[in-house]
Amino acid sequence: MKYVIVGGVTGGASTAARLRRLDEKAEILIFERGSYVSYSNCSIPYRLSETVDQTEKLILNTPQSFKGIYNIEVRISSQVVSIDRKAKKVHVKDLLNNREYEESYDKLILSPGADPVIPSIKGIEGANLFTVRNVEDISRFYSFIKEKGVKKLSVIGGGFIGVEVAVNLREAGYQVAMVEAMPQILRTYDYDMVQILQKEMLDKGVNLIVGDSVVSFENSDLILKSGRKVEGDAVVMSVGVRPETSLAADAGLERNQRGAIKVDANYRTSDPDIYAVGDAIEVYNALTRKPMMLQLAGPAQKQARQAADHIYGRPVRNTGYIGSSCIKVFDYNAASTGLTAAQCEQEGIPYDFVYVLPMDKVSLMPESRTLHYKLIYEVPTGRVLGAQAISKGDAAKRVDIAATLIKFGGTVDDLRDLELCYAPPFSTPKDAGNIAGLVAENLLQSTFRQVHVDQVRDLVESGAYIIDVRPEAMYEKGHLKNAVNIPMAQLRQRLDEIPKDRPVYVHCQIGQTSYHAVMALKGNGFTNVCNVSGGFRGICYYEYFNDVTQKREPIVSKYNFG
């Protein structure tokens, strides 16, 4: 059997390696249009901060190592320009020697990836414009900023790549601006959660502009829709990627409306002798039960293995994808999985969510950190739909737990009951997921009611009755401007001060003591009482970025992030 693979990075290289493990005698040939094969594309932005101190370290394998280790032939700088499905041949252009030829195949695997989107914007041709998608891109960009003595850089687009580029450039000492047309960066996080990361970017000196778009360039300066001008010596364009499927389109393979290649459960295209994996394909969302596009390395490697297994008649069970990912934003680690609350709204899925702020390990430990944890679940079933965690501690671990639960159809009760490893340097007896499961169970049983941090500004501005049950010393360090301080230790002795003829909202520092206060008030005859999920700390994180960037009146006397 002869296998031809188009694309030699994550999906293509992984498919080739799996095919070789299954068949020592097969002829395997990879065509890669770029100059490098099998490189760590997820590590590319880290070259800018010298975290990866040599560009060459990004390269995991070479054509020579593929041949020596796997007996797989790799031809770099070789572009497959067309497919003759009837004859089962591909037409190849050797980009180095300007030579064209044909190569036959028994099975063809497409892993062409995706290309950066470059929008048509007035004056863009005069800008020092770069993308950061592969080794050639980062080598070119890195050389430019070093050789030209660049000081000011702009990044357009606040997705994963854009944020990682901005963070690494800032850590390298450059002046960095980021412009995102949407109201927030990183849409794998809900608006309330992402404020923590937007605050961090602001605190670390990134000029982060959201809800504004670039309408023109003046050399490498950006002119925004709002009229603002962002000066820069070079620009990184990172507004998204488009599946590179022109080859599939010309061959008549079925694609979706956005151009992604349609595949069956075994990653086989509309041609039974052609498979496709990676960024260029459409996959199945296990939660929405709809097709989606998912440009992530982990899924690409799973697809590669399953495609190779199917070719050799090995059983493949396609469980779909939920979209788990993580990112480091300066000092914060952030991770997400499954659906966001915003996606549930779009899909019409009945849901609720929990926002808790436990410590990532026992607070006596010197490196314990607050963990912002959001759990999204279906109502009334309690099925876990998504989770987001942000912390200077271990956020990814908590989301990995939720991701595992989601893949097995788990509920908030399952999350509550999970037995997880515990020792003070690593976690707490009830980990973040356990706590979120307990809170969600209470909400499903209508044990108490809650409001969220994004509702508090309206409550303050409308003159709602809000009780701050923190100790007086904490209240004095910062509080909601209209909150009444009744410390929890005094609450039962001061019940006559609390109105029963209007809603009462209770908050503490993180939402736990206030829950106890709510239950105490309910036990004393108060029927219209709500806990403020996330507490004062959550409110401060939610409000800060917009207060500063919009120059609006804060609803707090002083911020408290500790």
Secondary structure by P-SEA (a helix, b strand, c coil): cbbbbccccaaaaaaaaaaaaacccbbbbbbbccccccccccccccccccccccccccccccaaaaaaaccbbbbcccccccccccccbbbbbcccccccccccccbbbbcbbbbbbbccccccccccccccccaaaaaaaaaaaaaacccbbbbccccaaaaaaaaaaaaaccbbbbbbcccccccccccccaaaaaaaaaaaccccccccccccccccbbbccccbbbbbcbbbbccccccccaaaaaaccccccccccccccccccccccccccccccccccccccbbbbbbcaaaaaaaaaaaaaaaaccbbbbcccccccccccccbbbbbccccaaaaaaacccccbbbbbbbccccccccbbbbbbbbbbcccccccccccccccccaaaaaaaaaaaaaacccaaaaaaccccccccccccccaaaaaaaaaaaaaacccccccccaaaaaaaacccccccccaaaaaaccccccccccccccccccccccccbbbbbbccccaaaaaaaaaaaaacccbbbbbcccaaaaaaaccaaaaaacccccccccccc
